């Protein structure tokens, strides 16, 4: 696997932030949205864990929480 550069790191962090900010399924009455929401939240958590493991020094610079 190639190493991620700083631009990729910033894009991934923004994507996770956007996904985690999606409206809760009870706000939108749509079964497909509920399925997507659950899947997207699980992937977002995996992504944050990857960022935490792969970029341990970035947490201090960007105030990322520890997972």
C-alpha positions in Angstrom: 0.0 0.0 0.0 1.3 3.5 -0.8 1.8 5.9 1.9 -0.8 8.7 2.1 0.5 12.3 1.7 -0.7 15.3 3.7 -3.4 16.2 1.1 -4.9 12.7 1.3 -4.8 12.9 5.1 -6.7 16.2 5.0 -9.3 14.9 2.5 -9.9 11.7 4.5 -10.3 13.6 7.7 -12.8 16.0 6.1 -14.8 13.1 4.5 -15.1 11.3 7.9 -16.2 14.6 9.5 -18.9 15.1 6.8 -20.1 11.5 7.1 -20.3 11.7 10.9 -22.3 14.9 10.6 -25.0 13.3 8.4 -28.6 13.6 9.8 -29.6 10.8 12.1 -31.9 8.2 10.3 -35.0 9.1 12.4 -34.9 12.6 10.8 -35.1 11.1 7.2 -37.7 8.3 6.8 -36.0 6.2 4.2 -34.9 2.6 4.7 -32.1 2.9 2.2 -30.8 5.9 4.0 -30.8 4.0 7.3 -28.8 1.2 5.8 -26.3 3.7 4.3 -26.1 5.6 7.5 -25.2 2.6 9.6 -22.6 1.4 7.1 -21.1 4.9 6.6 -20.8 5.3 10.4 -18.9 2.0 10.7 -16.6 2.9 7.9 -16.0 6.4 9.4 -14.9 4.8 12.7 -12.6 2.4 10.9 -11.1 5.4 9.0 -10.5 7.4 12.2 -8.8 4.3 13.7 -6.6 4.1 10.6 -5.7 7.8 10.8 -4.9 7.4 14.5 -2.6 4.5 13.8 -1.0 5.8 10.7 -0.5 9.4 11.6 0.2 9.4 15.4 2.1 12.7 15.2 -0.7 14.6 13.4 -3.0 14.4 16.5 -1.1 17.1 18.2 -1.0 19.4 15.2 -4.7 19.1 14.3 -6.2 18.4 17.7 -7.5 15.0 16.7 -8.9 13.0 19.6 -7.3 9.7 20.6 -9.3 6.6 19.7 
